[in-house]
Structures are given as structure tokens and as C-alpha cells.
Amino acid sequence: MSTLLQNAAPAVSQHQSSQRSAPKAGEPEAALREHATAVRARRRQRLALDNAQADAVYIVRSGLLGIEAASPGKHRQLLELFYPGDIIRRSLVPDLPGITLTALNVTEVWRLPGRSFDALLAASPEQSAHAHRRLADQHARATLHASIIGALNGDERFASLLVELGLRLGAAVPAGISIDVPLSRTDIADYLALNPDTLSRITSRFKARGLLMHLGGGHTVLPAWDALLGASPVATTLQALHAPRPA
């Protein structure tokens, strides 16, 4: 198996998540926590993005969030995914019809006004540099996703998403890389701009090739990580943007 996931962290328990959400005084993020409101969202709960003038900032602490848009009479689009540590700023989100920020599983975020966020970053060069690096990484990920949708075929898109989820959410087990996938089949089809029937056929092909095993309840195993990397033309870039980083 590739060494790329050997340092991937195991799934975070609810207890560990709550510990992450309470940084000690003096830590760089402690000031953010002091001025933020902790919001816990259940799966499919929507967080306010309807007021384009309110420059709210959300910092993801645990779980997975997605930006969705739904024009009247059009199919829903899942546009972007946000992982723990990501920063979502309302002023940076396009004012699309039906724009929402949706929890794709049980999620915790910190919410604070944009002006407070700016003031806190101005007071801490370390925190400011970290936030700008994070936003730059997110922009690079969004650009890559647009390239995946525009340039890759369905099988390559699906392989790329599995690589991303493996890097972000996977844990090494004897059978391969184990993931509790928080995305529904509809979510995946929307995110990859695929027809659900097309996605079903692609999934069947990946199972037949030994690249994917569904164990029920959203639990998935990727048995052949190196072969999966080979199925995505952008695997190297995905690794650069999504591989676990040292704390």
C-alpha cells in the first residue's frame, strides 16, 4: 500500500471533537473562540447565508459542510466541500440563487462577524498568516474541482473524489482505506455533475475493478489505493492539497 495515508489521523470521536473546540488560553485560536459562537448542526441542517450583506465567518471545527445552490426550476448543485479547519466567509461566496451552507453530517462550526474576524487577525500576525494560507488552499481546491468537472470523464471524476475522501477522511485498515462517507449518492452525483444513473454504472465498474467496496451505512473501503491513484489524472495535485499536514 502507498505510504501516503500512513500518517492519516483516525476518525475523531465526539469527545475529541469537543476537546478541539476548547483551546487553552494563550493558544493562537483562543481569541477566535472567545469571540465566536459555537454552532452544532445536525445532518442536512442549513446555516444562514441568505443575507448577502451580513459578512459572517464560519470556521469548521468538525464534520463536513457544503455550499449548495438551487436556481428556480433547476437541479441542485453541490459546489464546494469544507473540512475541519476551513474558513467560510460570506463575502467570498457567490450570491447565487438558493445559495446555502449545509451540514453534510453532524458538524460544529464557530461563527463570528466579519469585522471581529478581521480585528482578531490584525492583532495576531500568526493567526492572520494561518488564515490566509487556509483561504489560499481552499481557493486552489475550488479551482482544481472546476478543472476536474470541466476536463475529466465520469470515471476520472469519481476516482478523484474517492482519493480526496480517502486523504481527508480515510483510516488505514488491513483491507485498505476505510471511510465513513458522509455524502449521499445524490450528493456525489451533484458534486461531480453526473447523472445518477451514470454514477451508478461507474460505481459498479469500480467495484468490479476491485477499487471500491460498499459495506452499508455509508461505510466504504478502498482496497487498492495505488490503483485508485492511477485512475485519477490529478492524483498528485489532490495529494498536495488534501494530504494530512503536521499539527
C-alpha positions, 0 to 999 in steps of 0.5 A, spaced: 500 500 500 502 507 498 505 510 504 501 516 503 495 515 508 500 512 513 500 518 517 492 519 516 489 521 523 483 516 525 476 518 525 475 523 531 470 521 536 465 526 539 469 527 545 475 529 541 471 533 537 469 537 543 476 537 546 478 541 539 473 546 540 476 548 547 483 551 546 487 553 552 488 560 553 494 563 550 493 558 544 493 562 537 485 560 536 483 562 543 481 569 541 477 566 535 473 562 540 472 567 545 469 571 540 465 566 536 459 562 537 459 555 537 454 552 532 452 544 532 448 542 526 445 536 525 445 532 518 442 536 512 441 542 517 442 549 513 446 555 516 444 562 514 447 565 508 441 568 505 443 575 507 448 577 502 450 583 506 451 580 513 459 578 512 459 572 517 465 567 518 464 560 519 470 556 521 469 548 521 471 545 527 468 538 525 464 534 520 463 536 513 459 542 510 457 544 503 455 550 499 449 548 495 445 552 490 438 551 487 436 556 481 428 556 480 426 550 476 433 547 476 437 541 479 441 542 485 448 543 485 453 541 490 459 546 489 464 546 494 466 541 500 469 544 507 473 540 512 475 541 519 479 547 519 476 551 513 474 558 513 467 560 510 466 567 509 460 570 506 463 575 502 467 570 498 461 566 496 457 567 490 450 570 491 447 565 487 440 563 487 438 558 493 445 559 495 446 555 502 451 552 507 449 545 509 451 540 514 453 534 510 453 530 517 453 532 524 458 538 524 460 544 529 462 550 526 464 557 530 461 563 527 463 570 528 462 577 524 466 579 519 469 585 522 471 581 529 474 576 524 478 581 521 480 585 528 482 578 531 487 577 525 490 584 525 492 583 532 495 576 531 500 576 525 500 568 526 493 567 526 492 572 520 498 568 516 494 561 518 488 564 515 490 566 509 494 560 507 487 556 509 483 561 504 489 560 499 488 552 499 481 552 499 481 557 493 486 552 489 481 546 491 475 550 488 479 551 482 482 544 481 474 541 482 472 546 476 478 543 472 476 536 474 468 537 472 470 541 466 476 536 463 475 529 466 470 523 464 465 520 469 470 515 471 476 520 472 471 524 476 469 519 481 476 516 482 478 523 484 473 524 489 474 517 492 482 519 493 480 526 496 475 522 501 480 517 502 486 523 504 481 527 508 477 522 511 480 515 510 483 510 516 488 505 514 485 498 515 488 491 513 483 491 507 485 498 505 482 505 506 476 505 510 471 511 510 465 513 513 462 517 507 458 522 509 455 524 502 449 521 499 449 518 492 445 524 490 450 528 493 456 525 489 452 525 483 451 533 484 458 534 486 461 531 480 455 533 475 453 526 473 447 523 472 445 518 477 444 513 473 451 514 470 454 514 477 451 508 478 454 504 472 461 507 474 460 505 481 459 498 479 465 498 474 469 500 480 467 495 484 468 490 479 475 493 478 476 491 485 477 499 487 471 500 491 467 496 496 460 498 499 459 495 506 452 499 508 451 505 512 455 509 508 461 505 510 466 504 504 473 501 503 478 502 498 482 496 497 487 498 492 489 505 493 495 505 488 490 503 483 485 508 485 491 513 484 492 511 477 485 512 475 485 519 477 489 524 472 490 529 478 492 524 483 498 528 485 495 535 485 489 532 490 495 529 494 498 536 495 492 539 497 488 534 501 494 530 504 494 530 512 499 536 514 503 536 521 499 539 527 
